[in-house]
């Protein structure tokens, strides 16, 4: 390896000394010399033109074929993902649909096969509509609502934008079960890339409950959504979930909501929504520079041109309404994962949930095969469900289990009803209501925080001063200068050609507001 270093240095030096450099040269390397030379030979207008004209890198990908790629995640693990290019893709702008699968809490990384293109509900229709389809894959500690999993989704979107001519204003995310819960989470934590979302048979509070994330319903007001539940769902039935959607609507969320009877927690009902969901996505595009943004969170985050970089927990300087509710979990749950690939007699357990659940207390293990439940022979879970319908939380039960060459009879009781908050809280939140009209920003906050306003030529006139008021007090009035380096950094980080911000305004409210509050008190 040591003998290659001088040659590598010569090649880099030769590249830097040649001219002119292109934006593609910059994006293909992390070398700062190339980046600095490119910036020295161009101006901001030329940079923005280069970004607008930047060609995709993968024009010749196969069509209507499930393709696989991989990315290196922030936890130092390579994870694969899949994507499909529709037959209609001709290199022009195409919408991107990110489909999030369910069952994300397993140790093994999920995978897809080619049948998804023809047999999985909704997906064939999306491809026929001309969507570029991407299917990230999740696993334990990289769930959709885990920071690692979120980073993976966003990195995959950047990757697809680089490789193909993706329409920045038409990127959608959605899924079923955990995929739906992950879509809700993304809209409350990372909405900027997306035009809209759909959440089919999911739970709006999973990110807060299972991931301990600071998700808040008012942030859903920034994007339109489409959500569904069914009455016979053993996990998230309409009878319990409808109230959570109504609460989100009361907090400002714009959600089309549909419920269906006589369906359980399975995707068999999805053909019933295909036409309406398709119309919803087709008619919903991302507003490039929205005039109003509502952000609430207990962790740093960003929505469009508003970024919250830090939060001062106390004091409270505004209203602090928490759109939240108490739910009851009274479903009967053993607490194990079923091995759905097992084709023998009985129900084989792939893993046991690491929690205070009946499976743990009874001593069940991965690899066990359940052959009996409450004195009845069990060939599959279809033999278990009818018996569960006549049981209540806290009821005792018996299992016959085959473990290697041994037959065991185990006894336990289902957990009693559990009362829990829809959105458990671990830290105070800041709510920011921000408006922009011309060069004037009007912001309301309920706590001190560090804000950044990301500025674009289509938002403000850089030849005129910018004014910012917070809670009715003017905290900034003056010029803001555009910067080519900042614009390039912005594009490298988000690959969003519609939102190449050319400047930012940093506002430390912990420093700026107290003197003005004190003056107002006098």
C-alpha positions as CSV (number, residue, x, y, z in Angstrom):
1,X,0.0,0.0,0.0
2,X,2.8,2.4,0.8
3,X,4.2,2.3,-2.8
4,X,0.8,3.6,-4.1
5,X,0.7,6.7,-2.1
6,X,3.2,8.8,-4.2
7,X,1.3,7.8,-7.4
8,X,-2.0,8.7,-5.8
9,X,-0.6,12.1,-4.9
10,X,0.6,12.8,-8.4
11,X,-2.8,11.9,-9.9
12,X,-4.6,14.2,-7.5
13,X,-2.1,17.0,-8.1
14,X,-2.5,16.6,-11.9
15,X,-6.3,16.7,-11.6
16,X,-6.2,19.9,-9.4
17,X,-3.7,21.6,-11.7
18,X,-5.9,20.9,-14.8
19,X,-8.8,23.1,-15.7
20,X,-11.6,23.6,-15.8
21,X,-13.1,21.4,-13.1
22,X,-16.7,20.5,-13.2
23,X,-19.3,20.0,-10.4
24,X,-19.2,16.3,-11.1
25,X,-15.5,16.3,-10.3
26,X,-16.2,17.8,-7.0
27,X,-19.0,15.4,-6.1
28,X,-17.0,12.3,-7.0
29,X,-14.3,13.0,-4.3
30,X,-13.9,14.4,-0.8
31,X,-10.6,16.1,-1.7
32,X,-10.7,19.7,-0.5
33,X,-8.2,20.9,-3.1
34,X,-10.5,19.9,-5.9
35,X,-13.4,21.6,-4.1
36,X,-11.5,24.8,-3.4
37,X,-10.2,25.1,-7.0
38,X,-13.7,24.5,-8.4
39,X,-15.1,27.3,-6.2
40,X,-12.2,29.6,-7.1
41,X,-13.0,29.3,-10.8
42,X,-16.7,29.8,-10.6
43,X,-19.2,32.3,-9.1
44,X,-22.5,31.7,-7.3
45,X,-24.6,32.1,-10.5
46,X,-22.5,29.6,-12.4
47,X,-22.6,27.2,-9.4
48,X,-26.4,27.3,-9.3
49,X,-26.5,26.7,-13.1
50,X,-24.2,23.7,-12.7
51,X,-26.4,22.2,-10.0
52,X,-29.5,22.7,-12.2
53,X,-27.8,21.1,-15.2
54,X,-26.1,18.2,-13.3
55,X,-26.9,14.9,-15.1
56,X,-27.8,11.7,-13.2
57,X,-25.1,9.1,-13.0
58,X,-27.1,5.9,-13.7
59,X,-29.0,6.5,-16.9
60,X,-28.8,2.9,-18.2
61,X,-30.3,1.0,-15.3
62,X,-32.5,-2.0,-16.1
63,X,-36.3,-1.3,-16.1
64,X,-38.9,-3.2,-14.1
65,X,-36.3,-5.3,-12.3
66,X,-35.6,-5.5,-8.6
67,X,-32.1,-4.1,-8.2
68,X,-30.0,-4.3,-5.0
69,X,-27.4,-1.9,-3.7
70,X,-25.9,-1.1,-0.2
71,X,-24.8,1.8,1.9
72,X,-22.5,2.2,4.9
73,X,-24.6,3.3,7.9
74,X,-23.6,5.5,10.8
75,X,-23.2,2.4,13.1
76,X,-20.4,1.1,10.7
77,X,-22.7,-1.6,9.2
78,X,-23.3,-2.1,5.4
79,X,-27.0,-2.6,4.8
80,X,-28.6,-3.4,1.5
81,X,-31.6,-1.8,-0.1
82,X,-33.6,-2.4,-3.2
83,X,-35.0,-0.2,-5.9
84,X,-37.0,-0.5,-9.2
85,X,-36.9,1.8,-12.2
86,X,-40.2,1.9,-14.0
87,X,-40.5,1.1,-17.6
88,X,-41.7,4.7,-18.3
89,X,-38.5,6.3,-16.9
90,X,-36.8,8.1,-19.8
91,X,-34.3,10.3,-17.9
92,X,-36.8,13.1,-17.3
93,X,-37.9,14.0,-13.8
94,X,-39.6,11.1,-12.0
95,X,-41.4,10.8,-8.7
96,X,-39.7,8.7,-5.9
97,X,-41.7,6.5,-3.6
98,X,-40.0,5.1,-0.5
99,X,-41.8,2.0,0.8
100,X,-41.1,1.0,4.4
101,X,-41.7,-2.6,5.3
102,X,-43.2,-4.0,8.6
103,X,-41.6,-6.3,11.1
104,X,-38.5,-4.2,11.8
105,X,-37.5,-5.5,15.2
106,X,-35.7,-8.7,14.1
107,X,-32.0,-9.3,14.3
108,X,-31.7,-10.2,10.7
109,X,-31.8,-7.5,8.0
110,X,-35.0,-7.8,6.0
111,X,-34.9,-8.7,2.3
112,X,-37.2,-8.6,-0.8
113,X,-37.4,-10.8,-3.8
114,X,-38.7,-10.2,-7.3
115,X,-42.3,-11.2,-6.5
116,X,-42.8,-7.8,-4.9
117,X,-43.0,-6.3,-8.4
118,X,-46.1,-8.3,-9.3
119,X,-47.7,-9.7,-6.2
120,X,-47.4,-7.1,-3.3
121,X,-50.4,-4.9,-2.9
122,X,-50.1,-1.4,-4.4
123,X,-46.5,-1.7,-5.7
124,X,-47.4,-2.9,-9.2
125,X,-49.7,0.2,-9.5
126,X,-47.0,2.5,-8.3
127,X,-44.6,1.2,-11.0
128,X,-47.3,1.5,-13.7
129,X,-47.7,5.2,-12.6
130,X,-44.1,5.8,-13.2
131,X,-42.7,6.0,-9.7
132,X,-39.1,5.1,-9.0
133,X,-39.5,2.7,-6.1
134,X,-37.0,2.3,-3.3
135,X,-37.3,-0.3,-0.5
136,X,-34.9,0.3,2.4
137,X,-34.4,-2.6,4.8
138,X,-34.5,-2.4,8.6
139,X,-33.6,-4.5,11.6
140,X,-33.2,-4.2,15.4
141,X,-31.2,-1.0,16.3
142,X,-31.8,0.3,12.8
143,X,-35.6,0.6,12.9
144,X,-37.3,3.3,10.9
145,X,-37.6,5.5,14.0
146,X,-34.0,4.8,15.3
147,X,-31.5,7.5,14.4
148,X,-29.5,4.9,12.5
149,X,-32.5,3.8,10.5
150,X,-33.6,7.3,9.8
151,X,-30.1,8.3,8.6
152,X,-30.2,5.2,6.3
153,X,-33.5,6.2,4.7
154,X,-32.3,9.8,4.1
155,X,-29.0,8.6,2.7
156,X,-30.8,6.3,0.3
157,X,-32.8,9.2,-0.9
158,X,-29.6,11.2,-1.6
159,X,-28.2,8.2,-3.4
160,X,-31.2,7.8,-5.6
161,X,-31.2,11.6,-6.4
162,X,-27.6,11.3,-7.5
163,X,-28.1,8.3,-9.6
164,X,-31.5,9.2,-11.2
165,X,-33.4,12.4,-12.2
166,X,-35.7,12.4,-9.2
167,X,-38.3,15.2,-8.9
168,X,-37.5,16.9,-5.6
169,X,-41.1,18.0,-5.2
170,X,-42.5,14.5,-5.5
171,X,-40.8,12.3,-3.0
172,X,-43.3,10.2,-0.9
173,X,-42.9,7.7,2.0
174,X,-45.3,5.1,3.3
175,X,-45.8,1.6,4.3
176,X,-47.8,-1.0,6.3
177,X,-47.6,-1.8,10.0
178,X,-44.1,-0.7,11.2
179,X,-43.7,0.9,7.9
180,X,-46.7,3.1,8.6
181,X,-45.4,3.9,12.1
182,X,-42.0,4.8,10.6
183,X,-43.8,7.1,8.1
184,X,-45.5,9.0,11.0
185,X,-42.1,9.3,12.7
186,X,-40.3,10.7,9.7
187,X,-43.0,13.4,9.3
188,X,-42.5,14.5,12.9
189,X,-38.7,14.3,12.8
190,X,-37.4,14.7,9.2
191,X,-40.2,16.0,6.9
192,X,-38.1,18.2,4.7
193,X,-37.4,15.8,1.8
194,X,-41.0,14.6,1.5
195,X,-44.1,15.8,-0.3
196,X,-46.6,13.6,1.6
197,X,-46.9,10.3,3.4
198,X,-49.2,7.3,3.8
199,X,-49.5,5.2,7.0
200,X,-51.5,2.0,6.6
201,X,-52.4,0.1,9.8
202,X,-49.7,1.8,11.9
203,X,-49.3,3.5,15.3
204,X,-48.6,7.3,15.5
205,X,-46.8,6.9,18.8
206,X,-44.3,4.0,18.1
207,X,-41.3,6.3,17.7
208,X,-41.9,7.8,21.1
209,X,-42.9,4.6,22.8
210,X,-40.3,2.1,21.4
211,X,-37.7,4.6,20.3
212,X,-37.9,7.2,23.0
213,X,-37.9,9.9,20.4
214,X,-39.3,13.4,20.9
215,X,-42.2,13.3,18.4
216,X,-45.0,15.9,18.6
217,X,-48.3,16.0,16.7
218,X,-48.3,19.7,15.6
219,X,-45.3,19.0,13.4
220,X,-47.5,16.8,11.2
221,X,-49.2,20.0,10.0
222,X,-46.3,20.6,7.6
223,X,-47.2,17.6,5.3
224,X,-50.5,16.0,4.2
225,X,-51.0,12.4,5.0
226,X,-53.2,9.4,4.3
227,X,-53.9,6.9,7.0
228,X,-56.0,3.7,7.5
229,X,-57.0,1.2,10.1
230,X,-59.2,-1.9,10.3
231,X,-61.6,-3.0,13.0
232,X,-60.3,-6.6,13.4
233,X,-56.6,-5.6,13.6
234,X,-55.1,-7.4,16.6
235,X,-52.3,-4.8,17.0
236,X,-53.8,-1.4,16.0
237,X,-57.6,-1.7,15.7
238,X,-59.8,1.2,14.5
239,X,-61.5,1.3,17.9
240,X,-58.2,2.4,19.6
241,X,-56.3,4.2,16.8
242,X,-59.1,6.4,15.5
243,X,-58.8,8.6,18.5
244,X,-55.1,9.1,17.9
245,X,-55.8,10.3,14.3
246,X,-58.5,12.7,15.6
247,X,-56.1,14.1,18.2
248,X,-53.5,14.6,15.5
249,X,-56.1,16.5,13.4
250,X,-56.9,18.7,16.4
251,X,-53.2,19.5,16.7
252,X,-53.2,20.7,13.0
253,X,-52.4,17.6,11.0
254,X,-54.0,17.3,7.6
255,X,-54.8,13.5,7.3
256,X,-57.2,11.7,5.0
257,X,-58.4,8.9,7.2
258,X,-60.2,5.7,6.1
259,X,-61.3,2.7,8.2
260,X,-62.4,-0.7,7.0
261,X,-64.5,-3.5,8.7
262,X,-63.9,-7.2,8.7
263,X,-60.1,-7.0,8.1
264,X,-57.3,-7.8,10.5
265,X,-53.6,-6.8,10.6
266,X,-52.9,-7.8,7.0
267,X,-52.7,-5.9,3.7
268,X,-55.6,-7.7,2.0
269,X,-57.7,-4.5,2.2
270,X,-55.2,-2.3,0.4
271,X,-56.7,-2.8,-3.1
272,X,-59.7,-0.9,-1.7
273,X,-57.6,2.3,-1.3
274,X,-55.5,2.0,-4.4
275,X,-57.4,4.5,-6.5
276,X,-57.9,7.1,-3.7
277,X,-54.3,6.8,-2.5
278,X,-53.0,7.2,-6.0
279,X,-55.1,10.3,-6.6
280,X,-53.8,11.7,-3.3
281,X,-50.2,11.2,-4.1
282,X,-50.7,12.4,-7.7
283,X,-52.2,15.7,-6.6
284,X,-49.8,16.4,-3.7
285,X,-46.4,18.0,-4.3
286,X,-44.0,19.6,-1.9
287,X,-44.2,23.3,-1.5
288,X,-40.7,24.5,-2.3
289,X,-40.6,27.5,0.1
290,X,-43.6,27.4,2.4
291,X,-44.7,30.6,4.0
292,X,-45.5,29.0,7.4
293,X,-43.8,26.2,9.4
294,X,-44.8,24.7,12.7
295,X,-42.1,22.8,14.5
296,X,-42.3,21.1,17.9
297,X,-39.7,18.8,19.3
298,X,-37.5,17.9,22.3
299,X,-34.5,17.2,20.1
300,X,-32.7,19.2,17.3
301,X,-34.4,19.0,14.0
302,X,-35.3,20.7,10.8
303,X,-38.4,21.4,8.6
304,X,-37.8,23.1,5.3
305,X,-36.1,26.4,5.9
306,X,-36.3,26.3,9.7
307,X,-33.7,24.4,11.8
308,X,-33.7,24.0,15.6
309,X,-30.2,23.2,16.7
310,X,-30.5,23.2,20.5
311,X,-33.1,23.8,23.1
312,X,-32.9,25.5,26.5
313,X,-35.3,23.5,28.8
314,X,-36.1,26.3,31.1
315,X,-37.6,28.9,31.5
316,X,-40.9,28.5,29.7
317,X,-41.7,31.8,27.9
318,X,-44.8,30.7,26.0
319,X,-47.7,28.2,26.0
320,X,-46.8,24.6,26.5
321,X,-49.9,22.5,25.4
322,X,-49.0,18.9,24.8
323,X,-51.3,17.2,22.3
324,X,-51.3,13.8,24.0
325,X,-53.6,11.1,25.4
326,X,-53.6,8.0,27.5
327,X,-54.3,4.7,25.8
328,X,-54.9,1.2,27.1
329,X,-53.3,-1.9,25.7
330,X,-55.5,-4.9,26.4
331,X,-54.5,-7.1,23.5
332,X,-53.3,-10.6,24.3
333,X,-49.7,-11.0,23.4
334,X,-47.4,-13.9,24.0
335,X,-44.2,-11.9,23.3
336,X,-42.5,-14.0,20.7
337,X,-41.7,-13.7,17.0
338,X,-43.1,-16.4,14.7
339,X,-40.8,-18.1,12.2
340,X,-43.1,-17.7,9.2
341,X,-40.7,-19.8,7.0
342,X,-41.3,-22.9,9.1
343,X,-43.4,-25.4,7.2
344,X,-43.7,-28.1,9.8
345,X,-46.6,-28.9,12.2
346,X,-47.0,-26.3,14.9
347,X,-45.7,-22.8,15.5
348,X,-42.0,-22.3,15.6
349,X,-40.6,-19.4,17.6
350,X,-37.8,-17.4,15.9
351,X,-37.1,-15.2,18.9
352,X,-38.5,-14.0,22.2
353,X,-39.2,-10.3,23.0
354,X,-36.7,-8.9,25.5
355,X,-39.4,-7.6,27.9
356,X,-41.7,-8.6,30.7
357,X,-44.0,-10.7,28.5
358,X,-45.6,-14.1,29.0
359,X,-43.1,-15.9,26.7
360,X,-40.1,-14.8,28.8
361,X,-41.8,-15.7,32.1
362,X,-42.9,-19.1,30.7
363,X,-39.3,-19.8,29.6
364,X,-39.9,-20.0,25.8
365,X,-36.8,-20.0,23.6
366,X,-36.0,-19.4,20.0
367,X,-36.4,-22.7,18.1
368,X,-39.2,-24.0,20.3
369,X,-42.2,-25.4,18.5
370,X,-45.7,-24.8,20.0
371,X,-47.8,-27.8,19.3
372,X,-50.7,-27.2,21.7
373,X,-52.6,-24.2,23.3
374,X,-55.2,-24.6,26.1
375,X,-55.4,-28.3,25.4
376,X,-56.0,-27.9,21.7
377,X,-53.6,-29.2,19.0
378,X,-51.9,-26.3,17.2
379,X,-50.8,-26.7,13.5
380,X,-50.4,-23.0,12.9
381,X,-51.3,-19.6,14.4
382,X,-54.7,-20.0,12.7
383,X,-55.5,-22.5,15.4
384,X,-54.5,-20.1,18.1
385,X,-56.5,-17.0,17.1
386,X,-60.0,-18.4,17.7
387,X,-59.1,-19.5,21.2
388,X,-57.7,-16.0,22.0
389,X,-61.0,-14.4,21.0
390,X,-62.6,-16.0,24.2
391,X,-59.8,-14.9,26.6
392,X,-59.1,-11.7,28.5
393,X,-56.0,-9.8,29.7
394,X,-54.6,-11.5,32.8
395,X,-56.1,-14.9,32.0
396,X,-53.9,-18.0,32.5
397,X,-52.9,-20.3,29.7
398,X,-51.1,-23.5,28.9
399,X,-48.8,-24.4,26.1
400,X,-47.4,-27.7,24.8
401,X,-43.9,-27.1,23.4
402,X,-41.5,-29.3,21.5
403,X,-37.9,-28.4,22.4
404,X,-35.4,-30.6,20.6
405,X,-36.4,-34.2,21.6
406,X,-38.3,-33.0,24.7
407,X,-42.0,-32.2,25.1
408,X,-42.8,-29.5,27.7
409,X,-46.0,-28.2,29.2
410,X,-45.7,-24.6,30.2
411,X,-48.1,-22.4,32.1
412,X,-48.3,-18.6,32.4
413,X,-50.8,-15.7,32.3
414,X,-51.3,-12.9,29.8
415,X,-50.3,-9.5,30.9
416,X,-53.0,-7.4,32.5
417,X,-54.2,-4.2,30.7
418,X,-51.5,-1.6,30.4
419,X,-52.2,2.1,30.4
420,X,-49.7,4.3,28.6
421,X,-49.2,7.7,27.0
422,X,-49.5,7.9,23.3
423,X,-46.3,10.0,23.2
424,X,-44.2,9.4,26.3
425,X,-42.1,12.5,27.2
426,X,-38.5,12.4,28.3
427,X,-37.6,16.1,28.0
428,X,-39.2,19.5,27.5
429,X,-40.0,20.6,24.0
430,X,-39.8,23.8,22.0
431,X,-42.6,24.9,19.7
432,X,-41.7,27.3,16.9
433,X,-44.3,28.9,14.7
434,X,-42.5,30.7,11.9
435,X,-43.9,32.8,9.1
436,X,-42.0,34.5,6.2
437,X,-43.3,37.3,4.0
438,X,-40.8,38.9,1.7
439,X,-37.8,39.7,3.8
440,X,-39.6,39.6,7.1
441,X,-39.7,36.6,9.4
442,X,-42.2,36.5,12.2
443,X,-41.4,33.8,14.8
444,X,-43.1,32.6,18.0
445,X,-41.3,30.3,20.5
446,X,-42.3,28.9,23.9
447,X,-38.7,28.2,24.9
448,X,-35.3,29.7,24.2
449,X,-33.4,27.8,21.5
450,X,-30.8,28.1,18.8
451,X,-32.5,28.7,15.4
452,X,-31.2,28.7,11.8
453,X,-33.1,30.3,9.0
454,X,-32.0,28.8,5.6
455,X,-32.3,31.4,2.9
456,X,-33.0,31.0,-0.8
457,X,-33.1,33.5,-3.6
458,X,-36.8,32.6,-4.3
459,X,-37.6,33.3,-0.6
460,X,-36.0,36.7,0.0
461,X,-34.4,39.6,-1.9
462,X,-30.7,39.6,-0.9
463,X,-30.3,43.2,-2.0
464,X,-32.6,44.3,0.8
465,X,-32.2,43.9,4.6
466,X,-33.8,41.0,6.4
467,X,-35.9,41.5,9.5
468,X,-36.6,38.9,12.2
469,X,-39.0,39.3,15.1
470,X,-39.4,36.7,17.8
471,X,-42.3,36.9,20.2
472,X,-43.0,40.4,18.9
473,X,-39.5,41.7,19.5
474,X,-37.1,42.5,16.7
475,X,-33.9,40.6,17.1
476,X,-32.3,41.1,13.8
477,X,-32.4,43.7,11.0
478,X,-29.7,43.9,8.4
479,X,-28.1,42.5,5.3
480,X,-27.4,38.8,4.7
481,X,-24.7,37.9,2.2
482,X,-24.9,34.9,-0.1
483,X,-22.0,32.5,-0.1
484,X,-20.9,30.0,-2.8
485,X,-19.2,27.7,-0.3
486,X,-22.4,27.5,1.8
487,X,-24.5,26.8,-1.3
488,X,-22.2,24.0,-2.4
489,X,-22.2,22.5,1.1
490,X,-26.0,22.6,1.2
491,X,-26.3,20.8,-2.1
492,X,-23.7,18.2,-1.2
493,X,-25.6,17.4,2.0
494,X,-29.1,17.2,0.6
495,X,-28.8,16.8,-3.2
496,X,-32.0,18.9,-3.4
497,X,-31.8,21.0,-6.6
498,X,-35.0,22.9,-5.7
499,X,-33.5,24.0,-2.3
500,X,-30.0,25.2,-2.8
501,X,-29.8,27.6,0.1
502,X,-27.2,30.3,-0.5
503,X,-27.1,31.7,3.1
504,X,-28.2,31.1,6.6
505,X,-29.1,33.3,9.6
506,X,-28.1,31.9,13.0
507,X,-30.2,33.1,15.9
508,X,-29.1,32.3,19.4
509,X,-32.3,33.2,21.3
510,X,-30.7,32.4,24.7
511,X,-28.4,35.4,24.0
512,X,-30.7,37.7,22.0
513,X,-34.1,37.5,23.8
514,X,-33.4,38.0,27.5
515,X,-32.2,41.6,27.1
516,X,-35.2,42.5,25.1
517,X,-37.6,40.7,27.5
518,X,-35.9,42.6,30.4
519,X,-36.3,45.9,28.5
520,X,-40.0,45.2,27.8
521,X,-40.5,44.5,31.5
522,X,-39.2,47.9,32.4
